[in-house]
Amino acid sequence: MKESVSALMDGELGADEAARVIAAIGADESLKETWSRYHLIGDAMRSGKLSAINVENAVSARLAEEPTVLAPRRWLGSTRRRSTVGAMALAASVSFAAVIAWQQLATPATGPIVAEGSVPVQVRPLQAVADNEDPYFLAHQDMTSDSGVLKVAYGSGVRH
Amino acid sequence: MSDRELDQQLVERAQRGEKRAFDLLVSKYQRRLARLLSRFIRDGADIEDVTQEAFVKAYRALPAFRGESAFYTWLYRIGINTAKNFLSSSGRRPVVNSEIEDEDGESYDMASQLPDYNTPESELMNKQILAAVNTVVERLPEELRTAISLREMEGMSYDDIARVMDCPIGTVRSRIFRAREAIAVELRPLLDTAKNRRW
């Protein structure tokens, strides 16, 4: 594990292994000391003069009195990647909805349709659904632009 | 994973509540920050206090850190502001009134001829550590000495070192680790005494 600590401080581990080693250092005081001393060695080699300082324990003690930070932030460096993933998810959702709608349109809209081993659903013309007294549907039917699109009623069984 | 990405991962962990992750950043940057602050503050004890305060302020400000700059650049700015506030509140003047506006934090660390404001005791300790490190490095087998020197002094990646030394990258990793361990073993008697345990 010490060799992994050495590679970690050189930035030579992949993200997953780095995460594993960081967690190990956090759980093992001797690995923490290794991390600290390897950095001391590096500082000593890089400069002909060390700063006579070690505030690790003092800072750690003060942080113990501080409220724990719980503020994950969106990092600028990863915004583009996350946006791309979101766009791909949205595109996949739209494609899936289009396929389902096409399948529904291609299916005769009479009588109940029972999915294999699943809850039966019934496809009815819009007017048939609008005729019921579902207040949520009545309140939002104006938001649909295409009155010719068939509506699917989901429920525990066939709604009549 | 680059050095900056490693810092980013440690910061993100600290932002999720892992204080130990922030401890690792303190271990990594405390001496570099103290060297920077010694350009402003004369007394060694004050440098230590301000360094400590700067880290605490950085921890409190972590929710605002979004990675626009490298962590150390952000930390050094907090350190400089903390030092200026300290000097202002104590009515003292900075040792070196340098205007440091460079975006690159490493440029802060260039002063190799810093004035010596350490206590005699701490200065002796520094010299002992430096002497021990230099002595061990000189005694290392050539392949270990070359690998650790290229890494620590030249900042080369393992991949580049492997090309220079004409060996597999795994061998570079092993050599650098063995060099560090050899030095750490020699430092242990010096650092593990009760008096110097804080190192």
HADDOCK unambig.tbl for C-alpha pairs under 7 A between the chains (distance, minus, plus):
assign (segid A and resid 3 and name CA) (segid B and resid 177 and name CA) 5.49 0.50 0.50
assign (segid A and resid 6 and name CA) (segid B and resid 177 and name CA) 5.78 0.50 0.50
assign (segid A and resid 7 and name CA) (segid B and resid 173 and name CA) 6.64 0.50 0.50
assign (segid A and resid 10 and name CA) (segid B and resid 3 and name CA) 6.82 0.50 0.50
assign (segid A and resid 11 and name CA) (segid B and resid 1 and name CA) 5.26 0.50 0.50
assign (segid A and resid 11 and name CA) (segid B and resid 2 and name CA) 4.86 0.50 0.50
assign (segid A and resid 11 and name CA) (segid B and resid 3 and name CA) 4.91 0.50 0.50
assign (segid A and resid 11 and name CA) (segid B and resid 6 and name CA) 6.36 0.50 0.50
assign (segid A and resid 12 and name CA) (segid B and resid 1 and name CA) 6.00 0.50 0.50
assign (segid A and resid 13 and name CA) (segid B and resid 1 and name CA) 5.99 0.50 0.50
assign (segid A and resid 14 and name CA) (segid B and resid 1 and name CA) 5.67 0.50 0.50
assign (segid A and resid 15 and name CA) (segid B and resid 1 and name CA) 6.42 0.50 0.50
assign (segid A and resid 26 and name CA) (segid B and resid 20 and name CA) 5.65 0.50 0.50
assign (segid A and resid 26 and name CA) (segid B and resid 21 and name CA) 6.98 0.50 0.50
assign (segid A and resid 36 and name CA) (segid B and resid 27 and name CA) 5.39 0.50 0.50
assign (segid A and resid 36 and name CA) (segid B and resid 28 and name CA) 6.94 0.50 0.50
assign (segid A and resid 37 and name CA) (segid B and resid 184 and name CA) 6.86 0.50 0.50
assign (segid A and resid 38 and name CA) (segid B and resid 180 and name CA) 6.46 0.50 0.50
assign (segid A and resid 39 and name CA) (segid B and resid 28 and name CA) 5.96 0.50 0.50
assign (segid A and resid 41 and name CA) (segid B and resid 133 and name CA) 6.92 0.50 0.50
assign (segid A and resid 42 and name CA) (segid B and resid 152 and name CA) 5.75 0.50 0.50
assign (segid A and resid 44 and name CA) (segid B and resid 130 and name CA) 5.79 0.50 0.50
assign (segid A and resid 45 and name CA) (segid B and resid 152 and name CA) 6.77 0.50 0.50
assign (segid A and resid 45 and name CA) (segid B and resid 153 and name CA) 6.74 0.50 0.50
assign (segid A and resid 46 and name CA) (segid B and resid 152 and name CA) 6.49 0.50 0.50
assign (segid A and resid 46 and name CA) (segid B and resid 153 and name CA) 5.40 0.50 0.50
assign (segid A and resid 50 and name CA) (segid B and resid 126 and name CA) 5.83 0.50 0.50
assign (segid A and resid 51 and name CA) (segid B and resid 31 and name CA) 5.58 0.50 0.50
assign (segid A and resid 51 and name CA) (segid B and resid 34 and name CA) 6.31 0.50 0.50
assign (segid A and resid 51 and name CA) (segid B and resid 35 and name CA) 5.88 0.50 0.50
assign (segid A and resid 52 and name CA) (segid B and resid 118 and name CA) 6.67 0.50 0.50
assign (segid A and resid 52 and name CA) (segid B and resid 122 and name CA) 5.60 0.50 0.50
assign (segid A and resid 52 and name CA) (segid B and resid 123 and name CA) 6.72 0.50 0.50
assign (segid A and resid 52 and name CA) (segid B and resid 126 and name CA) 6.25 0.50 0.50
assign (segid A and resid 53 and name CA) (segid B and resid 31 and name CA) 6.43 0.50 0.50
assign (segid A and resid 53 and name CA) (segid B and resid 48 and name CA) 6.35 0.50 0.50
assign (segid A and resid 54 and name CA) (segid B and resid 198 and name CA) 6.63 0.50 0.50
assign (segid A and resid 54 and name CA) (segid B and resid 199 and name CA) 6.12 0.50 0.50
assign (segid A and resid 55 and name CA) (segid B and resid 52 and name CA) 5.99 0.50 0.50
assign (segid A and resid 56 and name CA) (segid B and resid 23 and name CA) 6.80 0.50 0.50
assign (segid A and resid 56 and name CA) (segid B and resid 26 and name CA) 6.19 0.50 0.50
assign (segid A and resid 56 and name CA) (segid B and resid 27 and name CA) 6.20 0.50 0.50
assign (segid A and resid 59 and name CA) (segid B and resid 52 and name CA) 5.86 0.50 0.50
assign (segid A and resid 59 and name CA) (segid B and resid 56 and name CA) 6.66 0.50 0.50
assign (segid A and resid 60 and name CA) (segid B and resid 23 and name CA) 6.57 0.50 0.50
assign (segid A and resid 63 and name CA) (segid B and resid 56 and name CA) 6.85 0.50 0.50
assign (segid A and resid 68 and name CA) (segid B and resid 17 and name CA) 5.47 0.50 0.50
assign (segid A and resid 69 and name CA) (segid B and resid 14 and name CA) 6.99 0.50 0.50
assign (segid A and resid 69 and name CA) (segid B and resid 15 and name CA) 5.52 0.50 0.50
assign (segid A and resid 69 and name CA) (segid B and resid 16 and name CA) 6.51 0.50 0.50
assign (segid A and resid 69 and name CA) (segid B and resid 17 and name CA) 5.02 0.50 0.50
assign (segid A and resid 70 and name CA) (segid B and resid 15 and name CA) 5.48 0.50 0.50
assign (segid A and resid 70 and name CA) (segid B and resid 16 and name CA) 4.83 0.50 0.50
assign (segid A and resid 70 and name CA) (segid B and resid 17 and name CA) 5.15 0.50 0.50
assign (segid A and resid 71 and name CA) (segid B and resid 15 and name CA) 5.15 0.50 0.50
assign (segid A and resid 71 and name CA) (segid B and resid 16 and name CA) 6.04 0.50 0.50
assign (segid A and resid 71 and name CA) (segid B and resid 63 and name CA) 5.22 0.50 0.50
assign (segid A and resid 72 and name CA) (segid B and resid 12 and name CA) 6.59 0.50 0.50
assign (segid A and resid 72 and name CA) (segid B and resid 15 and name CA) 5.28 0.50 0.50
assign (segid A and resid 72 and name CA) (segid B and resid 16 and name CA) 5.63 0.50 0.50
assign (segid A and resid 73 and name CA) (segid B and resid 63 and name CA) 6.88 0.50 0.50
assign (segid A and resid 73 and name CA) (segid B and resid 66 and name CA) 6.43 0.50 0.50
assign (segid A and resid 74 and name CA) (segid B and resid 66 and name CA) 6.84 0.50 0.50
assign (segid A and resid 75 and name CA) (segid B and resid 66 and name CA) 5.18 0.50 0.50
assign (segid A and resid 75 and name CA) (segid B and resid 67 and name CA) 5.93 0.50 0.50
assign (segid A and resid 76 and name CA) (segid B and resid 66 and name CA) 6.45 0.50 0.50
assign (segid A and resid 76 and name CA) (segid B and resid 67 and name CA) 6.30 0.50 0.50
assign (segid A and resid 76 and name CA) (segid B and resid 68 and name CA) 6.60 0.50 0.50
